């Protein structure tokens, strides 16, 4: 068993901690910390009620490196699983280096005052972690995370090279709300409204947000409009698989969601810079977050399925010429809620976070340094997806995507 400290107490954290408790041969003791200890206590109570397992909770300001180091040492954790906000990635990596423990997160760093996310800040820690003999795993969610492992698995078992890859994310769930985000509203809206970028011909191509729309028939979900977006795995995949000629990311949104998001942007509610209101300084998007439904409260209301996967084209491993494969998972919102009290969006991120931590604790992914998921051997991770609630399928398509 491995001693683990989970930082953050949102919906993803709740899933990850529940799933850790379901795998006592790998995880234990489990510690959970957040600025708001009551949120940790609620997760711990749910875990106790469902599985009879104990989770020890702590109050922590994750931006305080000294306090985090002290808690790591107090708990004796072997790995810190960062399920807090991406603004906190670097300070938690600093704390892990000082305390001498391994690190894992689900989303790359972005500055709080700039709508920009990229891996350069975290990749700069490569030598620090290598020299310390510690492992840092970046992006162990679903996208990024599983989608990168899918690509590596295809490249290991089906394709010699990947010429082009499309990551497709469809949420066919309905929660009955007029407008609600599937994960942290602040992070979600910053991501959705950012300029779209994709990798093609050795350079980044840009386009305005939400302007390139394609209908696609998703397995288990049906036809949905998906939009071209930028997502962090495009950066790491195009870096670590240099043969890729084109890499794109697509996510589905309903017309009502797009309308709400654009209106909120137009009236300034998605601004991330401070403004004065009634003599006090506020950040509009953070105020908006307090008004919107908490994604972690929507599990019981959400019906339907999600489908996330990769379509990759390249030279076949068996020498039979160029082939295209579609590898994906279908996840049911109601089944997720029945198991761990969460909707599928949090489930598809929290389960891979647990599996990534398991890979480190079991010594399968233990090479010192900072690693993206596609750099690591995929097989054991893929096996655990099948046994831990995210079974995957792979099928050969007639040819490359036409969109």
C-alpha positions in Angstrom: 0.0 0.0 0.0 1.1 3.6 -0.7 0.4 6.6 1.5 -1.2 9.4 -0.6 -2.0 13.1 -0.1 -4.8 14.4 -2.4 -5.0 18.2 -2.6 -8.3 19.7 -3.7 -11.9 18.8 -2.7 -14.0 19.3 -5.9 -15.9 16.8 -7.9 -12.7 15.2 -9.5 -11.1 14.8 -6.1 -14.2 13.2 -4.7 -14.1 10.6 -7.5 -10.4 9.9 -7.1 -10.6 9.5 -3.4 -13.6 7.2 -3.6 -11.8 5.0 -6.2 -8.6 5.0 -4.1 -10.7 3.7 -1.2 -12.0 1.0 -3.5 -8.4 -0.2 -4.1 -7.0 -0.7 -0.6 -4.3 -3.1 -1.9 -2.7 0.0 -3.6 -3.8 3.0 -1.5 -3.6 3.6 2.2 -3.6 5.7 4.3 -5.5 8.3 2.2 -5.1 12.0 3.2 -7.3 14.7 1.7 -6.5 18.4 2.1 -8.2 21.7 0.9 -8.5 25.3 2.0 -12.1 24.4 3.0 -11.8 21.4 5.3 -15.6 20.9 5.4 -15.5 19.9 1.8 -12.9 17.3 2.6 -15.0 16.1 5.5 -18.0 15.6 3.3 -16.0 13.5 0.8 -14.6 11.5 3.7 -18.1 10.9 5.1 -19.3 9.6 1.7 -16.3 7.2 1.4 -16.9 5.9 4.9 -20.6 5.4 4.2 -20.1 3.7 0.9 -17.0 1.6 1.5 -16.2 1.7 5.3 -12.8 3.2 4.5 -11.2 6.0 6.5 -9.9 9.2 4.9 -8.0 11.7 7.0 -8.8 15.3 6.3 -6.7 18.5 6.6 -7.1 22.2 6.1 -4.4 23.5 3.7 -3.6 26.7 1.7 -1.9 25.0 -1.3 -0.3 28.3 -2.3 1.7 28.1 1.0 4.7 26.0 0.1 5.9 25.7 3.7 2.5 24.6 5.0 2.3 22.0 2.2 5.8 20.7 3.0 4.8 20.4 6.6 1.7 18.5 5.8 3.5 16.1 3.5 6.0 15.3 6.2 3.2 15.0 8.8 1.3 12.5 6.7 4.3 10.6 5.4 2.8 10.7 1.9 4.7 9.1 -1.0 2.9 11.0 -3.6 0.9 14.3 -3.8 -2.1 14.1 -6.2 -2.8 17.6 -7.2 -6.6 17.9 -8.0 -6.7 21.6 -7.1 -6.7 24.5 -9.6 -4.0 24.6 -12.3 -2.8 27.9 -10.9 -1.3 25.9 -8.0 0.7 23.4 -10.0 4.1 25.0 -9.7 3.9 25.7 -5.9 2.8 22.1 -5.3 5.7 20.9 -7.5 8.0 23.1 -5.4 6.6 21.6 -2.2 7.1 18.0 -3.5 10.7 18.8 -4.4 11.4 20.2 -0.9 9.6 17.4 0.9 11.1 14.7 -1.4 7.9 13.1 -2.7 6.4 12.3 -6.1 3.8 14.5 -7.9 0.8 14.0 -10.2 -1.7 16.4 -11.6 -4.5 16.4 -14.2 -4.1 19.8 -16.0 -1.1 21.9 -16.9 -0.2 25.1 -15.3 -1.8 28.4 -16.2 -1.2 31.8 -14.6 -4.2 33.1 -12.7 -4.0 36.5 -14.4 -3.6 35.3 -18.0 -5.8 33.0 -20.0 -2.9 30.9 -21.2 -1.9 27.4 -20.5 1.1 25.5 -21.7 3.6 23.0 -20.5 6.8 25.1 -20.6 6.6 26.1 -16.9 6.3 22.5 -15.8 8.7 21.1 -18.3 11.3 23.4 -16.8 11.2 21.2 -13.7 12.6 18.2 -15.6 16.2 18.4 -14.2 15.0 19.3 -10.7 12.9 16.2 -10.4 15.5 14.0 -12.2 18.3 15.1 -9.8 16.0 14.6 -6.8 15.2 11.1 -8.0 11.5 12.0 -8.0 8.7 11.4 -10.5 6.2 14.0 -11.7 3.3 12.9 -13.9 1.6 15.7 -15.8 -2.0 15.6 -17.0 -3.3 12.3 -15.6 -7.0 13.0 -16.4 -8.9 11.9 -19.5 -8.1 14.7 -21.9 -5.3 15.3 -21.3 -4.4 11.9 -19.9 -6.2 8.9 -21.2 -6.3 10.4 -24.7 -2.5 10.6 -24.7 -2.2 7.0 -23.4 -4.6 5.9 -26.1 -2.3 7.5 -28.7 0.7 5.7 -27.2 -1.1 2.4 -27.1 -2.1 2.7 -30.8 1.5 3.6 -31.6 2.8 0.6 -29.7 0.3 -2.0 -30.9 -1.4 -0.8 -34.1 0.6 1.9 -35.8 4.3 2.4 -36.4 3.8 6.2 -36.7 0.9 8.6 -36.2 0.5 11.0 -39.2 -2.6 12.7 -37.9 -4.7 12.6 -34.7 -8.0 14.0 -33.7 -9.1 14.0 -30.0 -12.9 14.0 -29.8 -14.8 14.8 -26.5 -18.6 14.5 -26.4 -20.8 14.9 -23.3 -24.3 13.8 -24.2 -25.5 14.4 -20.6 -28.4 16.6 -19.6 -28.7 18.1 -16.2 -31.8 20.2 -16.8 -30.0 23.5 -16.0 -30.3 26.6 -18.2 -26.6 27.0 -18.1 -24.0 25.0 -16.2 -20.4 23.9 -16.8 -19.2 20.3 -16.5 -16.2 21.2 -14.4 -14.9 24.3 -12.5 -16.7 27.2 -14.2 -13.7 29.5 -14.1 -11.4 27.0 -15.8 -14.1 25.8 -18.2 -15.0 29.2 -19.5 -11.4 30.4 -19.8 -10.7 27.3 -21.9 -13.8 27.4 -24.1 -13.5 31.1 -24.9 -9.8 31.0 -25.7 -8.6 31.3 -29.3 -8.7 27.9 -31.1 -5.3 26.4 -32.1 -4.3 23.2 -33.8 -1.0 21.7 -35.0 -0.5 21.3 -38.7 2.4 21.3 -41.1 5.0 22.0 -38.3 3.3 25.1 -36.9 0.3 26.3 -34.9 -2.8 27.3 -36.9 -5.2 29.7 -35.1 -8.8 30.6 -35.5 -11.4 32.5 -33.4 -13.1 30.5 -30.6 -16.1 28.5 -31.4 -16.0 29.2 -35.2 -15.1 25.8 -36.7 -18.1 23.4 -36.1 -18.5 19.8 -37.4 -21.3 17.3 -36.7 -20.1 13.8 -35.6 -22.0 10.7 -34.7 -20.5 9.6 -31.4 -20.8 5.9 -30.2 -23.3 5.7 -27.4 -24.2 9.4 -27.7 -25.3 10.0 -31.2 -24.9 13.0 -33.5 -23.5 16.1 -31.8 -22.0 19.4 -33.0 -18.3 19.5 -32.0 -16.1 22.6 -32.1 -12.4 23.0 -32.8 -10.5 24.1 -29.6 -7.1 24.3 -28.2 -6.2 21.7 -25.5 -2.9 21.0 -23.8 -2.4 17.4 -25.1 -1.9 18.9 -28.6 1.3 20.6 -27.4 2.7 17.5 -25.7 1.7 15.0 -28.5 3.1 17.2 -31.2 6.3 17.5 -29.2 6.8 13.9 -28.2 5.5 12.4 -31.5 7.4 14.6 -34.0 6.1 12.7 -37.0 2.5 14.1 -36.4 1.5 16.2 -39.3 -1.8 17.4 -37.9 -3.2 17.3 -34.3 -6.7 18.7 -33.4 -9.0 18.7 -30.4 -12.8 18.8 -30.6 -15.4 19.2 -27.9 -19.2 19.2 -28.2 -21.4 22.0 -27.0 -25.1 22.6 -27.4 -26.4 25.8 -29.0 -27.7 27.1 -25.6 -24.3 26.7 -24.1 -22.6 28.6 -26.9 -25.1 31.4 -26.6 -24.8 31.8 -22.9 -21.0 31.7 -23.0 -20.8 34.4 -25.8 -23.3 36.6 -24.0 -21.3 36.3 -20.7 -18.1 37.2 -22.6 -19.8 40.1 -24.4 -21.0 41.7 -21.1 -17.6 41.2 -19.4 -18.6 38.5 -17.0 -15.7 36.2 -18.1 -13.0 38.9 -17.6 -10.1 37.7 -15.5 -8.7 41.1 -14.6 -9.9 43.0 -11.5 -12.7 45.6 -11.7 -14.1 47.9 -9.1 -17.6 47.2 -7.8 -19.1 49.2 -5.0 -15.7 50.3 -3.9 -14.3 46.8 -3.8 -12.1 45.0 -6.3 -13.6 41.8 -7.8 -12.7 39.5 -10.7 -15.8 39.0 -12.8 -15.3 35.4 -13.7 -14.7 34.5 -10.1 -17.9 36.2 -9.1 -19.7 34.4 -12.0 -18.4 31.1 -10.6 -20.3 31.8 -7.3 -23.6 32.3 -9.3 -23.4 29.2 -11.4 -24.3 25.6 -10.3 -21.4 23.7 -8.7 -20.6 20.9 -11.1 -20.0 18.6 -8.1 -23.7 19.0 -7.2 -25.1 18.0 -10.6 -24.4 14.3 -10.4 -27.8 13.2 -9.3 -29.5 15.4 -12.0 -27.4 14.3 -15.0 -28.6 11.7 -17.4 -27.0 10.4 -20.6 -23.6 9.3 -21.7 -20.1 10.8 -22.6 -17.8 9.5 -25.2 -14.1 10.5 -25.4 -11.4 9.1 -27.7 -8.8 9.5 -30.5 -9.0 8.9 -34.2 -5.5 8.3 -35.4 -4.1 7.6 -38.9 -0.6 6.3 -39.7 1.5 3.5 -41.0 0.2 0.2 -39.9 2.4 -1.9 -37.5 1.8 -5.0 -39.6 3.2 -3.3 -42.8 -0.2 -3.3 -44.5 -0.1 0.4 -45.4 -1.8 3.3 -43.9 -4.7 2.6 -41.4 -7.0 4.6 -39.3 -8.2 3.6 -35.8 -10.8 5.0 -33.4 -10.2 4.3 -29.8 -12.7 5.5 -27.2 -14.6 5.1 -23.9 -18.3 5.5 -23.3 -19.2 6.5 -19.8 -22.7 6.6 -18.3 -23.6 9.5 -16.0 -26.1 7.6 -14.0 -23.8 4.6 -13.5 -21.1 7.0 -12.2 -23.5 8.5 -9.7 -24.6 5.1 -8.5 -21.0 4.1 -7.9 -19.3 7.2 -6.4 -21.9 10.0 -6.3 -20.6 11.9 -9.3 -21.4 12.7 -12.9 -19.3 11.3 -15.8 -17.2 14.4 -16.5 -15.7 14.3 -13.0 -15.5 10.5 -13.1 -13.6 10.4 -16.4 -11.0 12.7 -14.8 -10.9 11.3 -11.3 -10.5 7.7 -12.2 -7.4 8.3 -14.4 -5.9 10.4 -11.6 -6.3 7.4 -9.3 -4.8 5.0 -11.9 -1.8 7.4 -12.6 -1.1 7.5 -8.9 -1.4 3.7 -8.7 1.2 3.4 -11.5 3.7 5.5 -9.5 3.0 3.7 -6.2 3.3 0.3 -7.8 6.7 1.3 -9.4 5.5 1.0 -13.0 5.9 4.7 -13.7 8.8 5.6 -11.4 11.5 7.1 -13.8 12.8 10.3 -12.2 11.9 13.4 -14.1 8.8 15.2 -15.4 6.7 13.2 -17.8 3.6 13.6 -20.0 1.4 10.5 -20.2 2.3 9.6 -23.9 5.9 9.2 -22.8 5.1 6.3 -20.5 4.4 2.6 -21.3 0.6 2.4 -21.7 -0.2 -1.2 -21.1 -0.7 -1.4 -17.3 -2.6 1.8 -17.3 -4.9 0.6 -20.1 -5.5 -2.6 -18.2 -6.6 -0.7 -15.2 -9.0 1.4 -17.2 -10.8 -1.8 -18.1 -11.1 -2.9 -14.5 -11.7 0.5 -12.8 -14.8 1.7 -14.7 -13.5 3.2 -17.9 -13.5 0.3 -20.4 -12.2 1.2 -23.9 -12.9 0.0 -27.4 -10.9 0.2 -30.6 -12.1 -0.1 -34.1 -10.6 0.3 -37.6 -12.2 2.9 -39.8 -12.3 2.9 -43.6 -9.8 5.8 -43.8 -8.8 9.1 -42.4 -11.4 11.6 -41.1 -13.0 13.8 -43.8 -13.5 16.8 -41.6 
